[in-house]
Amino acid sequence: MKLKAKIVGPKVQDVGYRYFLMSMAMSNRIRMFEAHNIESNEVWAFVDGDDEAVKAFRAQAETKRPAKAEVSGIFFDDFEGDIMRIGEYAQFCSTVQLNKAIPLLLDMRDDLKEMKSDMKEMKSDMKEMKSDMKEMKSDMKEMKSDMKAVRKTTEVTLEEIKGLREDVQPGYSTNFRQLQVDVRAIKQQLGML
């Protein structure tokens, strides 16, 4: 018995419908099977096998669907043409999938090469950063040492200034008093007082 199944709906392609139908045909021991995407919203399947197997396939096709499929209707007709052996159809499907996969795999390979190159560059940058960080750490130690030396010198300088103040202060008041006396004497001679 030969049968043509026409599956129509907004989402019957790119959901694995042909492979889904092929696995149902295999589970019903159908030896002749093929399925094709037609336009944008149809899948046609052709089966040839003994009457019981084809009827079982039809019953499953009417009730089961791939998870993401959206089906509006399933129509069945008798068919008189030639149908591919299911093994040949499986090979055909493998070829179709390889044709889709090869460009993706090549893109992935190129992306991996680019990532590998980027990783080498990052590794080099990290080595440079590590070297810079060591240099910065050394500079910071040197600065810390310099700051300690400045602190010590500052403390010594402050002590010297305090000492000078104490030394100079008594002399200032004596000098200032003498200066006042001298200014008074000059003013008296000039008649300003």
C-alpha positions in Angstrom: 0.0 0.0 0.0 1.3 3.4 -1.0 0.3 6.6 0.8 1.0 10.3 0.5 0.7 12.5 3.6 0.4 16.2 3.3 1.1 18.1 6.6 0.2 21.8 6.5 0.6 24.5 9.2 2.4 27.7 10.2 5.3 25.7 11.8 5.9 22.4 10.1 9.4 23.1 8.8 12.6 23.5 10.9 11.0 21.5 13.7 12.4 18.1 12.7 9.1 16.9 11.2 10.7 14.8 8.3 13.0 13.0 10.8 10.0 12.5 13.2 8.0 10.9 10.4 11.0 8.8 9.3 11.4 7.4 12.8 7.7 6.5 12.9 8.0 4.8 9.5 11.1 2.8 10.9 9.2 1.8 14.0 6.4 0.4 11.8 9.0 -1.5 9.7 8.1 0.5 6.5 10.8 -0.1 4.0 10.0 2.7 1.5 9.8 6.2 2.8 10.7 9.8 1.9 9.6 13.3 3.1 10.1 16.8 1.7 9.6 20.4 2.7 7.3 22.0 0.2 7.1 25.8 0.0 7.2 27.4 3.4 4.3 25.7 5.3 4.0 22.1 4.0 5.7 18.7 4.5 4.9 15.9 2.2 5.7 12.3 3.2 5.4 9.2 1.0 5.3 5.6 2.4 5.1 2.2 0.8 4.7 -1.0 2.8 2.2 -3.7 3.8 -1.3 -2.5 4.6 -1.1 -2.9 8.4 2.2 -1.0 8.6 1.0 1.9 6.5 -2.3 2.1 8.5 -0.3 2.2 11.8 1.9 4.9 10.3 -1.1 6.9 9.3 -2.7 6.6 12.7 0.5 7.9 14.4 0.9 10.7 11.9 -2.6 11.9 12.6 -2.0 12.0 16.4 1.7 12.6 17.0 3.7 15.7 16.2 7.2 17.1 17.0 7.2 19.2 20.1 7.5 22.6 18.4 5.2 21.9 15.4 2.1 23.9 14.7 -0.2 22.0 12.4 -3.4 23.2 10.7 -4.2 20.0 8.9 -3.0 16.6 7.8 -4.3 15.2 4.5 -3.8 11.7 3.1 -4.1 10.4 -0.5 -3.3 7.3 -2.4 0.0 7.5 -4.3 1.2 5.7 -7.4 4.7 7.0 -8.0 8.1 5.7 -7.0 9.3 6.0 -3.3 12.9 5.9 -2.1 14.1 3.1 0.2 14.1 4.4 3.8 17.9 3.7 4.1 18.6 5.8 1.0 16.4 8.5 2.4 18.2 8.4 5.7 21.5 8.9 3.8 19.9 11.7 1.8 18.9 13.4 5.1 22.4 12.9 6.5 23.8 14.6 3.4 21.4 17.5 3.7 22.3 18.0 7.4 26.0 17.8 6.7 25.6 20.5 4.0 24.0 22.7 6.7 26.5 21.8 9.4 29.7 22.1 7.4 29.6 26.0 7.0 28.7 26.3 10.7 31.5 24.0 11.7 33.9 26.0 9.5 32.7 29.2 11.2 33.2 27.6 14.6 36.7 26.5 13.6 37.6 30.0 12.5 36.1 31.4 15.7 38.2 29.0 17.8 41.3 30.0 15.9 40.5 33.7 16.6 39.8 32.9 20.3 43.1 31.0 20.5 44.9 34.0 19.1 43.1 36.4 21.5 44.0 34.1 24.4 47.7 34.2 23.4 47.5 38.0 23.3 45.7 38.1 26.7 48.4 35.8 28.1 51.1 38.1 26.9 49.2 41.1 28.3 48.9 39.4 31.6 52.6 38.7 31.7 53.3 42.3 31.0 50.8 43.4 33.7 52.4 41.0 36.2 55.8 42.5 35.4 54.3 46.0 35.8 52.7 45.1 39.1 56.1 43.8 40.4 57.7 47.0 39.4 54.9 49.0 41.1 55.3 46.9 44.2 59.1 47.7 44.2 58.4 51.4 43.6 55.9 51.4 46.5 58.4 49.8 48.8 61.0 52.4 47.8 58.4 55.2 48.4 57.5 53.8 51.8 61.2 53.8 52.7 61.6 57.4 51.4 58.5 58.5 53.4 60.0 57.0 56.6 63.2 58.9 55.9 61.3 62.2 55.3 59.3 61.6 58.5 62.5 61.2 60.5 64.1 64.2 58.9 60.9 66.2 59.5 60.9 65.3 63.2 64.6 66.3 63.6 63.9 69.6 61.7 61.0 70.4 64.0 63.1 69.8 67.0 65.8 72.0 65.7 63.3 74.8 65.0 61.8 74.5 68.5 65.4 74.7 69.9 66.1 77.8 67.8 62.9 79.5 68.9 63.9 79.0 72.5 67.4 80.3 71.8 66.2 83.3 69.8 63.3 84.3 72.0 65.1 85.7 75.0 67.5 87.7 72.7 64.5 89.2 70.8 62.9 90.7 73.9 66.3 92.3 75.0 66.9 93.6 71.6 63.4 94.9 71.3 63.7 96.8 74.7 67.0 98.3 73.6 65.4 99.3 70.3 62.5 101.1 72.1 65.0 102.9 74.3 67.0 104.1 71.3 63.9 105.2 69.4 62.8 107.3 72.5 66.2 108.9 72.8 66.2 109.9 69.1 62.7 111.3 69.3 63.7 113.4 72.4 66.7 114.9 70.5 64.5 115.7 67.6 61.9 117.3 69.9 59.2 114.9 69.0 58.5 114.0 72.6 
